[in-house]
Amino acid sequence: MLAGGAWALLQPGRMSLSPPELAGGPLRIRDAETDRVFLITTQWTSWSEHRQATIRGSRSRHVTDLWIYDTAGRVAPRRLRLATADRAFQGSPSLLGAEASTIWILLPSGLVGISAREGQVTADTARLEAHNPQLRGILGVGAQSYRFDDHGLRLTTMDGREWRIDPGSLAAHPVNADNTRSPPHVTRPAWMAPGPGWLQGRGVSVGDRWFGLLNEQDAHQFRTRGPLGDMDHTRAGRHRLWAARREHLAASERRRDEDPVWTLLTRARYVDFTPLPESPEFQEAGLLRTVGEPSQMPLLLRNPDSVLVLHRDVLGHRQRLRLTRLSGPTGRAEWETALPISMVNAVMPAPEASPVTLDASTEMVLFGTETFAQTTDNARSGQRYWLVSLRPSTGHWRARDVTDDAMRIRAEQISGQSN
């Protein structure tokens, strides 16, 4: 048996990984059999060769990975290596969207299709050219050549023509006025919030009723000047859930003390402002919402009718997010839970759900970051990525540390890295 020191001298090398960087937004795909989240990360792998306790050489490579997560947590996450290079790529990889069971990804080297069910590469430049000789040599590689819309993938070749690709057969069809096919199902990546507060809305209208977060000062301004903008977290203050009634007006019904601009545009007046009696107070709060098409409204839950309030527990570097479900008509807290993140970057309801109203029995997925602030010389700073699967009916959740997954060195990764 070798002693520890002798074993160290015989080790051919060591591998280290830089923290991962997320490329674009995550994509959730749910069908009768599976419920998965797909996301792309990039990071550096460094390999150093050791001989006689000294470093004889080193090499770094930039890798791009597709991660496949089971939202129920029954299956371990899977990593698919998309690209490896000796230097950082020019341009960032992009997860364009899913069309039927094919996920379209744009890499700096070109377009790639991945099977959402098997996690295998089903399309690339070589395959597309083999199925479509008319595209040989004219497929673009930049973002300007590809876009993803309500009809799926749309590409522009170097000769200026536009095409649709059938995800099943890989056949290319020219885009024209008579070719407006409707794919079986199109899913886009979740919109990524660039900073805190973007996914926290002020209020939501339900019929002729309005519900939202206000304090006394906000309510006075709303009553006299019209609807307020989004929550302003640069100003200190606590808020609770209020209700108001919306009246439709004719132009001649506007009062002199009302602002003419918003009354003219909305033809509405908000009256009967009342704080809901059982609503708690929150700090740095907002109604959880999605942003982007087709809606930017806060999410609504049924049975009972309710909203989700995203708020902070404490201020400062130790702050974490909390989520509370408030139900009508009194604003009662059905549950409150502490989340393992300090910012929500993306909200992913079930893909087949209504843009606004959610089934409380169906899990929603949050993608967020946990930020570490450096408070001492020995404390680390940075951030970690998390996927949180949450059941709105109970507030129970499961979380997966994406950063920890990416930092694990497995045997299949090490193989071939020192060549």
C-alpha positions in Angstrom: 0.0 0.0 0.0 1.3 3.4 -0.9 1.9 6.0 1.8 -0.1 9.3 1.5 2.9 11.3 0.4 4.0 8.8 -2.3 0.4 8.6 -3.6 0.3 12.4 -4.0 3.6 12.3 -6.0 2.0 9.8 -8.4 -1.2 11.8 -9.1 -1.1 12.9 -12.7 -2.9 16.2 -12.2 -5.7 18.1 -10.6 -8.8 19.7 -11.9 -10.6 22.8 -10.6 -13.7 24.6 -11.7 -14.7 28.2 -11.7 -18.2 29.1 -10.4 -20.8 28.7 -13.1 -22.4 31.6 -15.0 -26.0 31.3 -16.2 -26.6 31.9 -19.9 -30.1 33.2 -20.6 -33.3 32.2 -18.8 -34.4 28.7 -17.7 -37.0 26.8 -19.6 -39.7 24.6 -18.0 -41.4 21.8 -20.0 -44.2 19.8 -18.5 -46.2 17.0 -20.1 -48.2 14.0 -18.9 -45.0 12.0 -18.1 -42.4 14.5 -17.0 -41.9 18.0 -15.6 -38.4 19.4 -16.2 -36.4 22.6 -16.1 -33.6 23.2 -18.6 -30.9 25.8 -18.2 -27.5 26.5 -19.6 -24.3 27.4 -17.7 -20.8 28.2 -18.7 -17.6 27.9 -16.6 -13.9 27.4 -16.8 -12.2 24.1 -16.1 -8.5 24.2 -15.2 -6.2 21.2 -15.2 -2.7 21.4 -13.6 -0.1 18.6 -14.0 1.8 17.9 -10.7 5.2 16.2 -10.5 7.3 16.0 -7.4 4.9 18.4 -5.5 5.4 21.1 -8.2 3.1 22.3 -11.0 4.7 21.2 -14.4 2.0 22.7 -16.6 -1.6 23.8 -16.7 -4.5 24.2 -19.2 -7.9 25.9 -19.0 -10.9 25.2 -21.1 -14.2 27.0 -21.3 -17.2 24.7 -21.2 -20.9 25.1 -21.9 -23.4 22.7 -20.3 -27.1 22.0 -20.6 -28.7 21.0 -17.2 -31.8 19.0 -17.0 -33.7 19.1 -13.7 -36.7 17.0 -12.6 -38.9 19.5 -10.7 -40.3 16.7 -8.5 -36.8 15.8 -7.4 -37.3 12.1 -8.2 -34.4 12.0 -10.7 -30.9 13.3 -10.2 -30.0 16.3 -12.4 -28.3 15.5 -15.7 -25.5 17.5 -17.4 -25.1 17.5 -21.2 -21.8 19.0 -22.4 -22.6 21.2 -25.4 -19.3 22.8 -26.2 -15.6 22.9 -25.1 -13.0 25.5 -26.2 -9.5 26.6 -25.1 -10.8 30.2 -24.8 -14.0 31.9 -24.1 -16.5 31.9 -27.0 -17.3 35.0 -29.0 -20.9 35.4 -28.1 -23.1 33.8 -25.4 -25.1 30.6 -25.9 -28.8 31.1 -25.9 -31.7 28.8 -25.1 -34.2 29.9 -27.7 -37.2 27.8 -26.7 -39.0 24.5 -27.1 -41.1 23.4 -30.1 -43.0 20.2 -29.5 -40.4 18.0 -27.9 -37.3 19.7 -29.4 -35.3 22.4 -27.5 -33.6 24.8 -29.8 -30.2 26.2 -28.5 -28.0 28.7 -30.3 -24.3 28.2 -29.7 -21.5 30.3 -31.0 -20.8 27.5 -33.5 -24.4 27.2 -34.7 -27.9 25.9 -34.0 -28.4 22.7 -32.0 -31.6 20.8 -31.3 -32.0 18.7 -28.1 -34.7 16.1 -27.4 -36.6 17.2 -24.3 -37.5 13.6 -23.4 -34.2 11.8 -24.1 -31.7 14.7 -23.6 -29.9 13.8 -26.8 -28.8 16.0 -29.7 -31.2 15.6 -32.5 -30.3 18.5 -34.8 -27.1 20.5 -35.7 -25.7 22.2 -38.8 -24.6 18.9 -40.3 -28.0 17.2 -39.8 -29.9 20.2 -41.1 -27.7 20.4 -44.2 -28.1 16.6 -44.8 -31.9 16.8 -44.7 -32.0 20.1 -46.6 -29.4 20.3 -49.4 -30.7 23.8 -50.3 -29.3 25.1 -47.0 -25.8 23.7 -47.5 -23.2 26.4 -46.8 -25.7 29.2 -46.1 -26.8 28.6 -42.5 -25.8 31.5 -40.2 -24.1 31.2 -36.9 -25.0 34.5 -35.2 -28.0 35.6 -33.2 -29.2 37.7 -36.1 -29.9 34.6 -38.1 -32.3 32.9 -35.6 -35.3 34.0 -33.7 -38.1 32.1 -31.8 -41.7 33.3 -32.0 -45.2 32.1 -31.5 -44.8 29.7 -34.5 -41.5 28.3 -33.3 -38.0 28.6 -34.7 -37.4 31.0 -37.6 -34.1 31.2 -39.4 -32.6 33.5 -42.0 -30.0 32.1 -44.3 -27.1 34.0 -45.7 -29.0 34.6 -49.0 -31.7 36.5 -47.1 -34.4 33.9 -47.3 -36.4 32.9 -44.2 -37.2 29.3 -43.2 -39.1 27.2 -40.6 -37.7 23.9 -39.4 -40.0 21.0 -38.7 -38.6 19.7 -35.3 -39.6 16.1 -36.1 -38.4 15.6 -39.7 -35.9 18.6 -39.8 -37.4 19.6 -43.1 -37.0 23.3 -44.0 -40.0 25.2 -45.3 -39.8 28.7 -46.7 -41.7 31.4 -44.8 -44.3 33.1 -46.9 -47.8 34.5 -46.6 -49.3 31.0 -47.1 -47.1 29.2 -44.6 -48.2 30.3 -41.2 -48.2 26.8 -39.6 -49.2 26.4 -36.0 -46.9 24.0 -34.1 -48.4 21.6 -31.5 -46.8 23.4 -28.6 -44.3 26.3 -28.2 -42.6 27.1 -24.9 -40.3 30.1 -24.3 -37.6 30.5 -21.6 -38.6 32.4 -18.5 -37.9 36.1 -18.4 -34.9 36.8 -16.2 -35.1 39.8 -13.8 -32.0 42.0 -14.0 -32.3 43.1 -10.4 -34.5 43.1 -7.2 -38.1 44.2 -7.4 -38.8 43.4 -11.1 -41.0 40.5 -10.2 -42.9 42.3 -7.5 -46.0 44.1 -8.7 -48.2 46.7 -6.9 -51.7 45.3 -7.4 -54.1 43.5 -9.6 -57.7 44.1 -10.8 -60.3 41.4 -10.6 -63.5 42.6 -12.2 -64.4 46.0 -10.7 -62.2 45.3 -7.6 -58.6 46.2 -7.2 -56.3 44.6 -4.6 -52.7 45.7 -3.9 -50.1 46.7 -1.4 -50.4 50.2 0.0 -49.8 52.3 3.1 -51.8 55.4 4.2 -49.6 57.7 2.2 -49.9 55.5 -0.9 -53.7 55.2 -0.6 -54.1 59.0 -0.4 -52.0 59.5 -3.5 -53.8 56.7 -5.3 -57.2 58.2 -4.4 -56.4 61.7 -5.5 -53.9 61.2 -8.4 -54.7 57.9 -9.8 -52.9 54.5 -10.1 -49.4 54.2 -8.7 -46.4 52.6 -10.4 -44.6 49.6 -9.2 -43.3 49.2 -5.6 -40.4 51.7 -4.8 -38.0 49.8 -2.5 -35.6 52.8 -2.3 -38.0 54.3 0.2 -38.4 52.8 3.6 -41.9 51.7 4.7 -44.2 48.8 5.4 -47.2 47.9 3.4 -50.3 45.7 3.7 -53.0 44.5 1.4 -55.7 47.0 0.5 -58.9 46.8 -1.6 -60.6 49.4 -3.7 -63.5 49.7 -6.2 -63.1 50.8 -9.8 -65.7 53.0 -11.3 -66.0 53.5 -15.1 -66.4 57.2 -16.1 -67.5 59.2 -19.0 -65.2 62.1 -19.9 -67.7 64.6 -18.6 -67.7 62.9 -15.2 -64.1 63.8 -14.2 -63.9 66.0 -11.1 -61.7 69.1 -11.1 -59.5 67.7 -8.4 -58.6 64.6 -10.3 -55.6 64.3 -12.6 -56.8 64.8 -16.2 -54.2 62.5 -17.8 -54.9 59.1 -16.1 -58.7 59.8 -15.9 -58.7 60.5 -19.7 -56.7 57.4 -20.5 -58.4 54.9 -18.2 -61.9 56.4 -18.0 -61.9 55.1 -14.4 -61.9 56.3 -10.8 -60.8 54.2 -7.8 -62.9 54.7 -4.6 -63.6 53.0 -1.3 -60.0 52.3 -0.3 -59.9 49.9 2.6 -57.0 48.0 4.2 -57.9 44.3 4.6 -58.3 43.7 8.3 -56.3 40.4 8.6 -53.5 41.4 6.3 -50.0 41.5 8.0 -47.6 44.3 7.2 -44.5 43.6 5.0 -41.3 45.3 4.2 -39.8 45.5 0.7 -42.9 43.7 -0.5 -44.6 43.1 -3.8 -47.1 40.8 -5.4 -45.3 37.9 -7.1 -45.7 38.1 -10.9 -44.3 37.0 -14.2 -42.9 39.6 -16.7 -43.1 39.4 -20.4 -45.6 38.1 -22.9 -48.5 37.4 -22.5 -48.9 39.1 -19.1 -47.1 41.2 -16.5 -49.9 40.9 -13.9 -49.4 39.4 -10.5 -50.3 35.8 -10.1 -53.7 34.8 -8.8 -54.6 31.6 -7.0 -58.0 30.0 -6.6 -59.6 27.9 -3.8 -59.5 30.3 -2.1 -58.9 33.4 -4.2 -55.5 34.8 -3.1 -52.3 36.5 -4.1 -48.6 35.7 -3.3 -46.6 38.4 -1.5 -42.8 38.3 -1.9 -41.1 40.2 0.9 -38.0 40.5 3.0 -37.5 39.1 6.5 -34.8 41.6 7.6 -32.8 44.3 6.0 -29.0 44.2 5.5 -26.6 41.6 4.3 -28.5 38.7 6.1 -31.7 39.4 4.3 -33.7 36.5 2.8 -36.9 36.4 0.9 -40.2 35.2 2.3 -43.4 34.3 0.5 -46.9 34.7 2.0 -50.2 33.6 0.5 -53.0 36.1 1.4 -56.6 35.2 0.7 -59.8 37.3 0.4 -61.9 38.8 1.5 -60.1 39.7 4.7 -56.4 39.3 3.7 -55.8 36.3 5.9 -52.4 34.7 5.7 -52.9 31.1 4.5 -49.2 30.3 5.0 -45.8 32.0 5.1 -42.5 30.4 4.2 -38.8 31.4 4.2 -37.1 30.9 0.9 -33.4 29.9 0.5 -32.7 32.8 -1.9 -32.2 36.6 -1.6 -33.5 37.4 -5.1 -36.1 35.8 -7.5 -34.8 36.0 -11.0 -37.5 34.0 -12.8 -41.0 32.7 -12.1 -42.1 29.5 -13.9 -45.8 28.5 -13.4 -46.9 25.3 -15.1 -46.5 26.0 -18.9 -50.1 25.0 -19.7 -51.5 27.3 -16.9 -53.4 30.5 -17.5 -51.1 33.5 -17.8 -52.4 34.9 -14.5 -54.6 32.4 -12.7 -52.9 29.4 -11.2 -54.1 26.0 -9.9 -52.9 26.0 -6.3 -52.3 22.2 -6.5 -49.7 22.5 -9.3 -46.2 23.3 -8.4 -44.5 26.5 -9.6 -40.8 26.8 -10.0 -38.7 29.8 -8.9 -35.1 30.4 -10.1 -33.2 32.6 -7.8 -29.8 33.6 -6.4 -28.4 33.5 -2.8 -26.0 36.4 -2.4 -23.1 36.2 0.1 -21.8 39.5 1.3 -18.2 39.7 2.5 -18.3 41.0 6.1 -14.8 39.8 7.3 -11.5 39.0 5.7 -12.3 35.3 5.9 -15.9 35.4 4.7 -16.5 34.7 1.0 -18.6 36.8 -1.3 -20.5 35.8 -4.4 -23.7 34.2 -5.3 -25.3 30.7 -5.7 -28.0 29.7 -8.1 -31.1 27.8 -6.8 -34.1 26.1 -8.3 -37.1 26.1 -5.9 -40.2 24.0 -6.6 -43.1 25.3 -4.5 -46.6 24.0 -4.0 -48.9 27.1 -3.7 -51.6 25.2 -1.8 -49.3 24.6 1.2 -46.2 26.7 0.8 -44.0 23.6 1.0 -40.9 23.6 -1.3 -37.9 21.7 -2.4 -34.7 23.4 -3.5 -31.7 22.4 -5.6 -28.4 24.1 -5.4 -27.4 24.6 -9.1 -24.0 26.1 -8.3 -23.2 23.1 -6.1 -24.1 20.7 -8.9 -21.9 22.6 -11.3 -18.9 22.6 -8.9 -18.9 18.8 -8.4 -16.1 17.1 -10.3 -17.1 13.8 -11.7 -14.9 11.1 -13.4 -16.6 11.6 -16.8 -15.6 15.3 -16.7 -12.0 14.7 -15.8 -11.6 12.2 -18.6 -9.7 13.7 -21.5 -9.3 17.2 -20.0 -5.5 16.9 -19.6 -4.8 15.9 -23.2 
